[in-house]
Amino acid sequence: MKKTRIAKYLASCGIASRRQCEELIFDGKVSLNGETVLLPQTLVDGSETITVNGKKVGRKEKKVYFMLNKPLNTLCSPNGRKRSKLVTDLFEGVEERLFTVGRLDKDTTGLLLVTNDGEFTNQVIHPSSNIQKEYIAKTDCEISDDHLKTISAGTTVEGTFVKPLLVKKIRKGTLKVVVGEGKKREVRLLIAAAGLEVRELKRTRIGNLSLGSLPAGQWRPLTERERRLIFE
């Protein structure tokens, strides 16, 4: 039987994205035949006993892909959950173990992909894929040409200088921002650098896949055509 890296195998089993599986391994939360694994490149063929956080990993499951219109005050990660609801809690009746493709913060709504396919997740979020993300932001005051120029000029996010791909005023206090990699809180920080406060922020597009009219808090399966649109 062909062997594969354990991080890739865990991702294929729907544990998390490959990057997140590597983090689980580095944190000592993965064991192989009773021994803690610390190297993501450890080879396995699936016949071994593998556990994550003490729970046995099952065989590869059917891959599922969903589009969600993420509502306010929902979290993509269980970290800091407290009273907030997890995005995956919305998927009642879905038996597969799900995780989000990237993250939107608690106060950001809109298009979010949810799946159990770690390889697909890695393809979408990896910077080399150059997948655009489009956001609509409502601010605290009317947007001027100077605001647009400042936002377009870029700012520093997580120690890296970034510039949006597009900034366009839509209405008096509403603008569209398109970014590439999409670092944590990148759009909010770009707008804050222009002295504006974000009142509402919604992601409306990933690649060529648009959110459309899906109501907030609702989800539906993605078609094969829609999955391809993400990368086109």
LUMBA-584541 format. One line per field, with one value per residue: x, y, z of N, C-alpha, C, O in turn; residue in one letter. Coordinates in Angstrom, 3 decimals. Atoms other than C-alpha are relative to their C-alpha. Example, Ala and Ser with C-alpha at 12.3 -4.5 7.8 and 13.67 -1.06 7.14 Angstrom:
<recs>
n.east <- (0.890_-0.820)
n.north <- (-1.190_-1.190)
n.up <- (0.000_-0.060)
ca.east <- (12.300_13.670)
ca.north <- (-4.500_-1.060)
ca.up <- (7.800_7.140)
c.east <- (0.900_-0.770)
c.north <- (1.200_1.090)
c.up <- (0.000_0.730)
o.east <- (1.936_-0.261)
o.north <- (1.181_2.198)
o.up <- (0.665_0.899)
rest <- (A_S)
</recs>
This chain:
<recs>
n.east <- (0.844_-0.792_-0.078_0.078_-0.344_1.094_0.778_0.861_0.978_0.986_0.820_0.886_1.008_0.941_-0.326_-0.165_-0.842_-1.325_-0.754_0.488_-0.442_-1.414_-0.021_0.394_-1.163_-1.022_0.480_-0.035_1.358_0.219_-0.792_-0.046_-0.203_-0.269_-1.147_0.231_-0.675_-0.342_-0.443_1.099_-0.399_0.044_0.790_0.995_0.819_1.378_0.253_-0.459_0.925_-0.343_0.944_-0.160_0.593_0.471_1.094_-0.475_0.344_0.637_-0.412_0.371_1.441_0.457_-0.276_1.163_-0.387_1.161_-0.071_0.756_0.026_-0.327_0.661_-0.773_-0.215_-0.334_-1.441_-0.538_-0.880_0.510_-0.804_0.697_1.417_0.850_1.429_0.222_0.314_-0.940_0.542_0.365_1.242_1.122_0.186_0.726_0.355_-1.152_-0.743_-1.436_-0.690_-0.214_-0.816_0.129_-1.103_-0.396_0.832_0.524_0.111_1.343_0.808_0.072_1.005_-0.145_-0.365_-0.976_0.022_-0.099_-0.245_-0.811_-1.091_-1.171_-0.772_0.737_-0.224_-1.366_-0.053_0.698_-0.610_-1.437_-0.260_-0.365_1.209_0.362_1.449_0.493_1.145_0.671_0.743_0.753_-0.154_0.731_-0.832_0.675_0.212_-0.090_-1.336_-0.538_-1.066_-1.211_0.146_-0.230_-1.425_-0.748_0.250_-0.653_-1.457_-0.405_-0.432_-0.722_0.836_-0.808_-1.399_-0.187_0.704_0.978_0.819_1.185_0.010_1.001_0.788_1.004_1.138_1.277_0.967_-0.544_-0.900_-0.212_-0.997_-0.392_-1.440_-0.427_-1.361_-0.536_-0.173_1.018_-0.530_0.932_0.542_-0.664_0.890_0.263_-1.210_-0.158_0.971_-0.381_-1.165_0.514_0.722_1.415_0.409_0.871_1.238_0.416_-0.914_0.583_-0.708_0.993_-0.538_-1.282_-0.261_1.172_1.192_0.679_0.954_1.348_1.126_0.121_0.284_-0.942_0.187_0.395_-1.068_0.413_-1.150_-0.574_-0.066_-1.358_-0.252_-0.291_-1.342_-0.965_0.038_-0.900_-1.383_-0.044)
n.north <- (-1.196_-1.212_-0.804_-1.446_-0.730_0.086_-1.242_0.092_1.056_-0.537_-0.947_0.775_0.617_-1.024_-0.527_-1.445_-0.268_0.584_-0.903_0.182_1.333_-0.149_-0.666_1.015_0.880_-0.755_-0.184_1.288_0.504_1.133_1.190_1.065_1.276_-0.249_-0.887_-1.359_-0.364_-1.419_-0.344_0.110_0.812_1.426_0.703_0.962_0.531_0.087_1.232_-0.240_-0.614_-1.414_-0.755_-1.453_-0.366_1.211_0.629_0.755_-0.539_1.002_0.060_-1.145_-0.095_-0.695_-1.426_-0.870_-1.395_-0.855_-1.451_-0.548_-1.444_-0.055_-1.074_-0.667_0.633_1.423_0.191_1.055_0.822_0.133_-0.798_-1.179_0.172_-0.555_0.000_-0.079_1.240_0.375_0.127_1.400_0.318_-0.310_1.098_1.090_1.088_0.409_0.951_-0.151_-0.960_-1.152_-1.142_-1.108_-0.272_-1.315_-0.516_-1.358_-0.277_0.065_-1.131_-0.032_0.905_0.253_1.260_0.850_1.382_0.976_1.288_0.965_0.308_-0.792_-0.341_-1.099_-1.164_-0.456_-0.626_-1.288_-1.012_-0.173_-1.233_0.261_0.124_-1.362_-0.094_-1.281_-0.054_-1.294_-0.399_-1.248_-0.592_-1.218_-0.764_-0.922_-1.314_0.013_0.354_-1.005_0.462_0.180_1.289_1.055_-0.003_0.531_1.448_0.613_-0.047_1.166_-0.149_1.168_0.983_1.121_-0.217_-0.001_-1.078_0.520_-0.955_0.633_0.089_-0.952_-0.755_-0.746_-0.534_0.464_-0.998_-1.042_0.533_1.419_0.248_1.355_0.220_1.321_0.307_1.255_1.057_-0.141_0.227_-0.203_-1.356_-0.860_-1.039_-0.942_-0.791_-0.902_-1.087_-0.753_-0.824_-1.231_-0.733_0.372_1.108_0.951_0.294_1.325_0.546_1.225_0.560_0.315_0.810_0.686_0.331_-0.390_0.506_-1.079_0.406_-0.051_-0.376_0.919_-0.776_0.106_1.169_1.153_0.654_0.967_0.674_-0.566_0.874_0.120_-1.220_-1.078_0.226_-0.410_-1.456_-0.571_-0.030_-0.558)
n.up <- (0.000_0.130_-1.220_0.164_-1.219_-0.963_0.025_1.179_-0.272_-0.939_0.750_0.870_-0.868_-0.440_-1.330_0.149_1.155_-0.189_-0.869_-1.370_-0.435_-0.366_-1.311_-0.982_-0.181_-0.733_-1.376_-0.689_-0.186_0.905_-0.324_0.997_-0.696_-1.406_-0.187_0.470_1.250_0.027_1.343_0.967_1.144_-0.344_1.010_-0.454_1.094_-0.441_-0.752_-1.352_-0.948_-0.094_-0.817_-0.121_-1.298_-0.659_0.737_1.149_1.314_0.851_1.392_0.808_0.189_1.197_-0.052_0.146_0.194_-0.232_-0.031_-1.119_-0.232_-1.424_-0.744_-1.045_-1.309_0.087_0.042_0.868_-0.826_-1.374_-0.924_-0.495_0.314_-1.058_0.297_1.433_0.698_1.049_1.349_0.265_-0.713_0.883_0.957_-0.643_0.894_0.811_-0.814_0.171_-0.856_0.865_-0.416_0.944_0.917_-0.475_-1.095_-0.102_-1.429_-0.571_0.421_1.460_0.547_1.424_0.642_-0.677_0.471_-1.090_0.647_-0.743_0.937_-0.350_1.191_0.629_-0.852_0.209_1.320_-0.015_-0.870_0.235_0.749_1.394_0.806_0.428_0.061_-0.500_-0.911_0.110_-1.203_-0.021_-1.333_-0.331_-0.919_-0.911_0.597_1.459_0.490_0.909_0.899_-0.808_-0.676_0.987_0.340_-1.143_-0.073_1.157_-0.182_-0.785_-1.387_-0.507_-0.686_-0.503_0.350_1.446_0.682_0.958_0.734_0.589_1.454_0.468_-0.989_0.763_-0.749_0.535_-0.450_-0.865_-1.021_0.301_1.029_0.337_-0.088_0.465_-0.440_0.514_-0.992_-1.042_-1.334_-1.097_-0.178_0.979_0.518_-1.097_-0.239_1.144_-0.147_-1.202_0.340_0.610_-1.028_0.027_-0.855_0.682_-0.727_0.465_0.994_0.560_1.155_1.018_1.094_-0.097_1.389_0.789_-0.682_-0.717_-1.032_0.549_-0.861_-1.127_-1.217_-1.109_-0.847_0.812_0.741_1.015_0.622_1.216_1.155_0.545_0.768_-0.942_-0.550_1.025_0.106_-1.010_0.515_1.358)
ca.east <- (0.000_1.319_2.535_1.921_2.950_0.933_-0.080_-1.456_-3.169_-4.866_-6.051_-7.499_-9.377_-11.100_-9.259_-8.327_-6.378_-2.877_-1.363_-3.569_-2.698_0.979_0.291_-1.460_1.611_4.027_1.873_2.262_-1.433_-0.979_0.134_1.080_0.705_0.822_3.853_3.676_4.538_6.362_7.309_4.611_6.642_6.332_5.032_1.861_-0.357_-3.541_-3.190_-1.691_-3.498_-3.493_-5.065_-5.580_-6.190_-6.665_-9.394_-8.818_-8.773_-11.159_-10.691_-10.961_-14.524_-16.562_-15.549_-18.192_-18.088_-20.409_-20.973_-22.106_-23.267_-21.549_-23.662_-22.368_-20.936_-19.950_-16.423_-14.382_-12.178_-13.093_-10.348_-11.943_-15.399_-17.055_-20.596_-20.093_-21.415_-19.085_-19.623_-19.679_-22.562_-24.758_-24.390_-26.949_-27.510_-24.128_-22.260_-18.822_-16.298_-16.161_-13.754_-13.614_-11.469_-9.543_-11.273_-13.480_-13.409_-16.440_-17.626_-17.263_-20.085_-20.424_-18.998_-17.216_-16.302_-16.725_-15.489_-13.769_-11.203_-7.835_-6.173_-8.869_-8.496_-4.743_-5.205_-7.617_-5.686_-2.123_-0.671_0.579_-3.025_-3.460_-7.170_-8.882_-11.276_-13.827_-15.320_-18.005_-17.332_-19.643_-17.775_-18.580_-18.521_-18.567_-15.614_-13.461_-10.942_-8.173_-9.546_-9.509_-5.952_-4.718_-6.372_-5.030_-1.514_-1.481_-0.375_1.570_-0.249_1.469_4.856_4.298_3.417_0.244_-1.735_-5.295_-5.916_-8.930_-10.603_-13.857_-16.464_-19.973_-22.106_-21.609_-20.089_-19.664_-16.712_-15.550_-12.083_-10.435_-7.351_-5.066_-3.721_-6.086_-4.091_-5.781_-7.971_-6.263_-9.282_-10.085_-6.475_-6.327_-9.451_-8.291_-5.053_-7.206_-8.765_-12.081_-13.961_-15.534_-19.155_-19.950_-17.754_-18.976_-17.057_-18.928_-16.555_-13.723_-12.048_-14.958_-17.375_-19.897_-22.120_-25.230_-28.569_-27.885_-29.454_-27.297_-26.809_-27.821_-25.623_-25.812_-23.562_-21.203_-21.466_-18.367_-18.690_-18.709_-15.603_-13.812_-14.935_-12.845_-9.655_-10.617)
ca.north <- (0.000_3.435_5.556_9.268_11.933_11.798_15.486_14.900_11.685_13.445_16.188_13.572_12.064_15.372_16.291_19.802_21.557_20.225_23.302_22.856_19.146_20.085_22.394_19.535_17.374_20.060_20.513_16.808_16.033_13.222_9.682_6.799_3.303_4.749_6.975_10.758_12.005_15.319_15.205_15.977_14.070_10.750_8.194_6.155_3.934_4.068_0.642_2.143_3.269_7.057_9.311_13.072_14.462_10.894_10.112_7.458_8.686_6.828_5.903_8.482_9.746_11.107_14.665_17.349_21.026_23.771_27.473_29.389_32.964_33.396_35.348_37.773_36.516_33.066_31.719_29.718_28.325_26.947_29.093_31.760_30.344_31.257_32.322_32.502_29.847_27.932_28.073_24.268_24.268_25.585_22.343_20.246_16.841_16.719_13.659_14.507_16.313_19.825_22.758_26.142_27.054_29.911_32.171_35.208_36.976_37.052_40.440_39.664_38.080_36.607_33.909_31.119_27.685_24.700_21.193_18.044_18.089_19.242_19.162_21.386_23.756_23.940_24.757_27.596_29.290_28.824_32.155_30.515_30.033_33.825_33.643_37.007_37.799_40.577_42.455_45.114_47.463_50.043_52.810_55.498_58.460_59.440_58.097_60.710_60.417_60.839_57.867_55.741_56.787_55.976_52.558_51.807_52.723_49.779_49.210_46.752_43.601_40.973_42.527_42.452_45.394_44.673_46.537_45.799_44.768_47.059_49.779_51.288_53.557_52.113_54.512_57.402_55.316_51.958_50.615_47.454_46.088_43.195_41.560_38.717_36.527_37.924_38.156_38.284_41.425_42.799_44.682_46.224_47.369_48.830_50.875_51.873_53.215_55.791_56.912_55.177_52.857_49.707_49.378_46.281_43.960_41.227_38.904_38.517_36.603_34.044_33.678_33.740_32.187_34.760_34.560_35.533_35.675_33.006_34.308_34.951_31.807_29.525_27.027_24.758_22.234_23.480_22.042_20.842_23.840_26.209_24.570_25.153_28.789_29.409_28.753_30.318)
ca.up <- (0.000_-0.973_1.916_2.375_4.848_8.032_7.817_4.322_5.450_8.377_6.043_3.680_6.631_7.269_10.476_9.314_6.565_5.968_7.622_10.690_10.808_10.853_13.806_15.641_15.077_16.262_19.373_20.211_19.768_17.226_18.013_15.741_17.151_20.661_20.111_19.814_16.315_15.954_12.263_9.639_7.023_8.911_6.390_6.942_4.788_6.841_8.420_11.571_14.702_14.548_17.160_17.399_20.883_22.048_19.501_16.870_13.282_10.987_7.378_4.644_4.371_1.496_0.678_1.095_0.163_1.360_0.859_3.949_4.411_7.771_10.272_12.900_16.186_14.934_15.244_12.743_15.510_18.965_20.515_22.698_22.127_25.445_24.534_20.772_18.418_16.119_12.374_12.289_14.788_11.975_9.999_11.824_10.259_8.497_9.742_8.361_10.555_9.099_9.231_7.549_4.560_6.115_8.610_8.962_12.308_14.585_13.353_9.630_7.650_4.187_1.968_3.817_2.488_4.804_4.000_5.252_2.432_3.716_0.299_-1.191_1.761_1.265_-2.424_-1.681_1.120_-0.185_-1.417_-4.631_-5.767_-6.044_-5.292_-4.905_-2.062_-2.406_0.554_0.962_3.888_5.454_7.272_9.822_7.426_3.778_1.801_0.070_-2.766_-0.185_1.764_-1.392_-2.246_1.274_1.308_-2.184_-1.058_1.358_4.938_7.088_8.232_10.393_9.602_5.830_3.605_1.612_-1.029_-2.111_-5.709_-6.011_-3.950_-5.204_-3.635_-4.052_-2.049_0.378_3.174_1.416_-0.541_-2.235_-1.434_-3.269_-1.756_-2.767_0.012_2.629_5.845_9.237_9.503_6.383_5.051_8.424_8.850_5.335_6.020_9.517_7.998_6.190_9.478_8.849_11.183_9.771_10.864_8.770_6.724_4.395_2.065_-1.204_-3.489_-3.448_-6.826_-9.286_-6.798_-5.557_-2.489_-4.400_-2.570_0.069_3.339_6.413_8.474_5.597_3.740_0.718_-1.067_-3.763_-7.248_-9.099_-11.386_-8.399_-6.951_-10.254_-10.271_-7.147_-9.121_-12.460)
c.east <- (0.883_-0.038_-0.044_0.367_-1.196_-0.844_-0.981_-1.093_-1.096_-0.932_-1.005_-1.099_-0.986_0.276_0.062_0.761_1.385_0.854_-0.414_0.388_1.471_0.127_-0.380_1.172_1.087_-0.373_-0.053_-1.355_-0.329_0.891_-0.151_0.368_0.456_1.151_-0.310_0.826_0.258_0.441_-1.141_0.329_0.083_-0.953_-0.949_-0.745_-1.460_-0.328_0.371_-1.144_0.454_-1.070_0.351_-0.746_-0.640_-1.127_0.524_-0.516_-0.574_0.556_-0.456_-1.504_-0.333_0.222_-1.277_0.472_-1.252_0.366_-0.898_0.015_0.164_-0.714_0.947_0.151_0.100_1.501_0.387_0.876_-0.568_0.785_-0.763_-1.493_-0.916_-1.472_-0.291_-0.226_1.057_-0.718_-0.485_-1.252_-1.232_-0.367_-0.651_-0.384_1.110_0.899_1.506_0.575_0.441_0.967_-0.095_1.245_0.474_-0.979_-0.527_-0.154_-1.468_-0.928_-0.116_-0.979_0.367_0.521_1.119_-0.167_0.234_0.070_0.622_1.203_1.190_0.827_-0.649_0.229_1.382_0.151_-0.609_0.778_1.479_0.251_0.298_-1.216_-0.509_-1.511_-0.469_-1.161_-0.579_-0.859_-0.773_0.047_-0.850_0.774_-0.820_-0.232_0.147_1.446_0.442_1.035_1.295_-0.045_0.350_1.480_0.837_-0.178_0.738_1.513_0.513_0.411_0.731_-0.945_0.873_1.457_0.291_-0.801_-0.921_-0.751_-1.216_0.108_-0.970_-0.671_-0.956_-1.130_-1.294_-1.105_0.701_1.015_0.325_1.034_0.240_1.522_0.288_1.456_0.432_0.055_-1.044_0.514_-1.041_-0.351_0.597_-0.901_-0.297_1.204_0.274_-0.920_0.336_1.177_-0.415_-0.820_-1.491_-0.264_-0.960_-1.209_-0.520_0.997_-0.528_0.849_-1.039_0.516_1.334_0.322_-1.148_-1.288_-0.602_-1.023_-1.424_-1.029_-0.191_-0.213_1.057_-0.343_-0.387_1.196_-0.593_1.241_0.486_-0.068_1.454_0.372_0.370_1.380_1.069_0.065_0.968_1.400_0.118_0.209)
c.north <- (1.251_0.813_1.483_0.677_0.056_1.274_-0.016_-1.039_0.517_0.988_-0.743_-0.698_1.016_0.556_1.526_0.227_-0.576_0.869_-0.169_-1.363_0.034_0.650_-0.973_-0.928_0.700_0.197_-1.313_-0.632_-1.208_-1.162_-1.044_-1.293_0.211_0.927_1.383_0.287_1.500_0.472_-0.195_-0.903_-1.497_-0.724_-1.022_-0.532_-0.177_-1.252_0.162_0.513_1.434_0.704_1.481_0.424_-1.202_-0.720_-0.656_0.610_-1.116_0.020_1.252_-0.002_0.762_1.498_0.795_1.449_0.866_1.475_0.465_1.516_0.175_1.164_0.643_-0.890_-1.523_-0.119_-1.133_-0.971_-0.090_0.811_1.266_-0.046_0.702_-0.083_-0.002_-1.386_-0.272_-0.075_-1.422_-0.434_0.228_-1.179_-1.211_-1.062_-0.449_-0.882_0.183_1.038_1.179_1.016_1.055_0.118_1.414_0.470_1.394_0.275_0.092_1.075_0.141_-1.059_-0.376_-1.361_-0.719_-1.416_-0.930_-1.385_-0.979_-0.414_0.909_0.417_1.160_1.293_0.590_0.716_1.400_1.057_0.238_1.237_-0.232_-0.125_1.350_0.182_1.307_-0.187_1.412_0.270_1.294_0.525_1.262_0.717_1.022_1.387_-0.096_-0.194_1.029_-0.620_-0.237_-1.325_-1.138_-0.105_-0.617_-1.508_-0.715_-0.057_-1.147_0.332_-1.272_-0.890_-1.191_0.105_0.022_1.133_-0.595_1.141_-0.724_-0.017_1.004_0.665_0.882_0.449_-0.442_0.987_0.956_-0.532_-1.462_-0.165_-1.493_-0.089_-1.429_-0.210_-1.343_-1.056_0.064_-0.335_0.343_1.474_1.002_1.146_1.041_0.912_0.973_1.209_0.871_0.927_1.310_0.822_-0.281_-1.163_-0.900_-0.304_-1.404_-0.465_-1.360_-0.477_-0.490_-0.909_-0.623_-0.514_0.529_-0.571_1.121_-0.553_-0.031_0.366_-0.933_0.792_-0.216_-1.199_-1.249_-0.557_-0.946_-0.662_0.777_-1.027_-0.105_1.251_1.153_-0.184_0.426_1.528_0.681_0.218_0.624_1.511)
c.up <- (0.000_1.287_-0.337_1.308_0.930_0.020_-1.169_0.224_0.937_-0.699_-0.880_0.792_0.556_1.384_-0.025_-1.298_0.264_0.942_1.458_0.551_0.405_1.373_1.112_0.307_0.812_1.467_0.784_0.211_-0.876_0.415_-1.092_0.701_1.446_0.295_-0.580_-1.246_0.004_-1.375_-1.003_-1.185_0.303_-0.956_0.624_-1.221_0.396_0.784_1.472_0.880_0.228_0.826_-0.018_1.253_0.683_-0.712_-1.264_-1.305_-0.860_-1.405_-0.747_-0.262_-1.267_0.160_-0.252_-0.025_0.117_-0.126_1.144_-0.071_1.504_0.685_1.015_1.232_-0.064_-0.219_-0.947_0.780_1.410_1.010_0.398_-0.211_1.005_-0.405_-1.499_-0.605_-1.060_-1.338_-0.251_0.759_-0.874_-0.896_0.671_-1.038_-0.911_0.856_-0.085_0.964_-0.866_0.599_-1.090_-0.875_0.283_1.070_-0.304_1.484_0.419_-0.547_-1.510_-0.486_-1.440_-0.384_0.744_-0.536_1.181_-0.631_0.989_-0.832_0.275_-1.197_-0.746_0.776_-0.229_-1.341_0.029_0.774_-0.291_-0.868_-1.478_-0.913_-0.489_-0.165_0.643_0.967_-0.040_1.236_-0.261_1.433_0.123_1.096_0.772_-0.588_-1.520_-0.446_-1.043_-0.942_0.763_0.762_-0.963_-0.360_1.128_0.116_-1.127_0.155_0.850_1.422_0.424_0.802_0.378_-0.458_-1.481_-0.621_-1.063_-0.664_-0.559_-1.518_-0.604_1.187_-0.780_0.908_-0.668_0.315_0.951_1.017_-0.211_-1.101_-0.192_0.066_-0.445_0.397_-0.581_1.078_1.110_1.379_1.067_0.160_-0.993_-0.463_1.075_0.239_-1.143_0.144_1.211_-0.279_-0.654_0.991_0.029_0.947_-0.761_0.880_-0.359_-1.059_-0.453_-1.179_-1.009_-1.110_0.389_-1.390_-0.849_0.574_0.841_0.985_-0.530_1.057_1.187_1.296_1.094_0.881_-0.762_-0.767_-1.033_-0.585_-1.221_-1.119_-0.463_-0.781_0.929_0.637_-0.990_-0.119_0.971_-0.586_-1.386_0.014)
o.east <- (1.860_-1.086_0.353_0.357_-2.337_-2.055_-2.132_-2.242_-2.279_-2.135_-2.158_-2.139_-1.909_-0.616_-0.516_1.034_1.731_1.579_0.434_0.649_1.871_0.973_0.205_1.401_1.634_0.498_-0.456_-1.526_-1.456_2.078_-1.191_1.476_1.329_1.384_-0.861_2.016_-0.637_0.724_-1.607_-0.577_0.455_-2.071_-0.581_-0.731_-2.264_-1.416_0.054_-2.210_1.503_-2.266_1.515_-1.952_-1.671_-1.543_1.289_-1.681_0.025_1.423_-1.285_-2.086_0.524_-0.073_-2.049_1.485_-2.264_1.497_-2.037_1.039_-0.812_-0.596_2.038_-0.663_-0.314_2.110_-0.308_1.137_-1.152_0.343_-1.217_-2.144_-1.716_-2.019_-1.453_0.301_1.561_-1.894_-1.555_-1.861_-2.308_-1.458_-0.074_-0.829_0.970_1.384_2.220_-0.108_1.250_1.140_-0.489_2.348_-0.108_-1.784_0.100_-0.574_-2.367_-2.122_-0.705_-0.970_1.374_0.435_2.217_-1.286_1.085_-0.703_0.837_1.870_1.191_1.411_0.039_0.474_1.533_0.854_-0.074_0.886_2.041_-0.413_-0.003_-1.090_-1.291_-1.973_-0.152_-1.948_0.141_-1.598_-0.333_-0.337_-0.845_1.130_-2.032_-0.867_0.509_2.373_-0.265_1.439_2.046_0.970_1.096_2.017_1.774_0.788_1.340_2.173_1.701_0.488_0.840_-1.624_1.499_2.081_1.452_-1.963_-0.487_-0.953_-1.094_0.826_-0.785_-0.986_-0.531_-1.682_-1.446_-1.886_1.917_2.132_0.675_0.993_-0.044_2.224_-0.325_2.316_-0.380_-0.907_-1.564_0.062_-2.064_0.531_0.646_-0.467_-0.301_1.039_0.738_-0.511_0.195_1.275_0.352_-1.425_-2.259_0.612_-1.920_-1.062_-1.033_1.493_-0.822_1.170_-1.961_-0.277_2.148_-0.415_-1.495_-2.322_0.040_-1.570_-2.202_-0.757_-1.250_0.605_1.712_-1.501_-0.478_2.158_-1.757_2.331_-0.294_0.113_2.298_1.506_1.282_2.082_2.099_1.123_1.497_2.083_1.223_0.270)
o.north <- (1.332_0.977_1.904_0.040_0.192_1.196_0.397_-0.831_0.272_1.013_-0.330_-1.054_0.663_1.129_2.194_-0.725_-0.861_0.348_-0.212_-1.500_-0.622_0.255_-0.937_-1.310_0.123_0.281_-1.326_-1.441_-1.705_-0.976_-1.142_-1.446_-0.499_1.274_1.501_-0.025_2.287_1.655_-1.319_-1.422_-2.285_-0.264_-1.741_0.087_-0.670_-1.367_-0.698_0.892_1.676_0.531_1.858_0.212_-1.087_-1.792_-0.058_0.990_-2.184_0.828_2.021_-1.028_1.419_2.064_0.488_1.801_0.616_1.887_0.016_2.121_0.127_2.308_0.133_-1.776_-2.222_0.713_-2.144_-2.080_0.877_0.956_2.020_0.993_1.554_-1.179_-0.098_-2.388_0.655_-0.435_-1.628_-1.447_-0.298_-1.218_-2.298_-0.738_-1.466_-0.443_-0.139_1.984_1.008_1.095_0.766_-0.253_2.378_-0.310_2.176_-0.605_0.115_0.838_1.107_-2.194_0.078_-2.317_-0.192_-1.915_-0.668_-1.694_-0.649_-1.404_2.081_1.501_2.070_2.345_1.806_1.721_2.325_2.199_1.222_1.409_0.627_-0.013_1.411_0.730_1.593_-1.127_2.400_-0.601_2.154_-0.174_2.118_0.111_1.136_2.224_-1.143_0.365_1.285_-1.771_-1.161_-2.011_-2.053_-1.205_-1.375_-2.237_-1.767_-0.920_-1.466_1.498_-2.219_-0.422_-1.809_-0.894_0.128_1.343_-1.396_2.200_-1.846_0.790_1.466_0.014_1.662_-0.344_-0.300_1.362_0.878_-0.024_-2.163_0.551_-2.314_0.777_-2.378_0.619_-2.121_-1.799_-0.968_-1.301_0.966_2.314_2.200_2.298_2.240_2.110_2.089_2.344_2.092_2.001_2.273_1.828_0.479_-1.994_-0.423_-0.775_-2.124_0.331_-2.237_0.304_-1.227_-1.435_0.001_-1.342_1.706_-0.577_1.636_-1.638_-0.919_1.180_-0.912_1.656_-1.258_-1.408_-2.325_0.163_-1.338_-0.093_1.441_-2.222_0.692_1.724_1.919_0.796_0.976_2.095_1.755_1.184_0.755_2.136)
o.up <- (0.745_1.911_-1.424_2.362_0.490_0.226_-1.030_-0.168_0.701_-0.438_-0.999_0.238_1.291_2.009_0.832_-2.029_1.411_1.789_2.349_1.747_1.367_2.175_2.194_1.455_1.751_2.333_1.948_1.123_-0.866_0.686_-1.744_1.215_1.945_1.453_-1.674_-1.299_0.309_-1.565_-1.186_-1.837_-0.566_-1.186_1.553_-2.284_-0.396_1.347_2.295_0.395_0.824_0.591_-0.152_1.372_1.346_-0.273_-2.022_-1.423_-0.995_-1.735_-0.260_-0.614_-1.857_1.213_-1.161_0.580_-0.538_0.131_1.272_-0.389_2.252_0.246_1.270_1.491_0.861_-0.891_-1.046_0.315_1.899_2.150_-0.462_-0.330_0.621_-0.528_-1.895_-0.122_-1.694_-1.408_-0.824_0.415_-0.588_-1.465_0.714_-2.139_-1.590_1.899_0.865_1.355_-1.778_1.816_-2.219_-0.471_-0.213_1.579_-1.018_2.236_-0.421_-0.727_-1.994_-0.010_-1.985_0.386_0.922_-0.652_2.031_-1.539_2.155_-0.530_-0.103_-1.193_-1.208_0.185_-0.350_-1.441_-0.581_0.329_0.190_-1.890_-2.308_-2.132_-1.439_-1.165_1.798_0.850_0.103_1.697_-1.023_2.371_-0.762_2.106_0.593_0.053_-2.056_0.142_-2.018_-0.774_0.449_0.885_-0.612_-0.496_0.875_0.342_-0.912_-0.426_0.805_1.809_-0.355_1.716_-0.483_-0.816_-1.876_-0.273_-1.890_-0.070_-1.050_-2.108_-1.730_2.184_-1.632_1.670_-1.881_-0.560_1.124_1.109_0.738_-2.102_0.680_-0.455_0.044_0.099_-1.080_1.271_1.534_1.992_0.781_0.344_-0.714_-0.495_0.794_0.469_-0.910_-0.100_1.158_0.314_-0.671_0.620_0.620_1.187_-1.366_2.008_0.497_-1.857_0.360_-2.075_-0.660_-1.891_1.070_-1.926_-0.757_-0.094_1.756_0.790_-0.181_1.939_1.813_1.613_1.128_1.244_-0.172_-1.038_-0.945_-0.512_-1.904_-0.884_-0.054_-0.707_0.619_0.884_-0.599_-0.390_0.683_-0.247_-1.913_-1.044)
rest <- (M_K_K_T_R_I_A_K_Y_L_A_S_C_G_I_A_S_R_R_Q_C_E_E_L_I_F_D_G_K_V_S_L_N_G_E_T_V_L_L_P_Q_T_L_V_D_G_S_E_T_I_T_V_N_G_K_K_V_G_R_K_E_K_K_V_Y_F_M_L_N_K_P_L_N_T_L_C_S_P_N_G_R_K_R_S_K_L_V_T_D_L_F_E_G_V_E_E_R_L_F_T_V_G_R_L_D_K_D_T_T_G_L_L_L_V_T_N_D_G_E_F_T_N_Q_V_I_H_P_S_S_N_I_Q_K_E_Y_I_A_K_T_D_C_E_I_S_D_D_H_L_K_T_I_S_A_G_T_T_V_E_G_T_F_V_K_P_L_L_V_K_K_I_R_K_G_T_L_K_V_V_V_G_E_G_K_K_R_E_V_R_L_L_I_A_A_A_G_L_E_V_R_E_L_K_R_T_R_I_G_N_L_S_L_G_S_L_P_A_G_Q_W_R_P_L_T_E_R_E_R_R_L_I_F_E)
</recs>
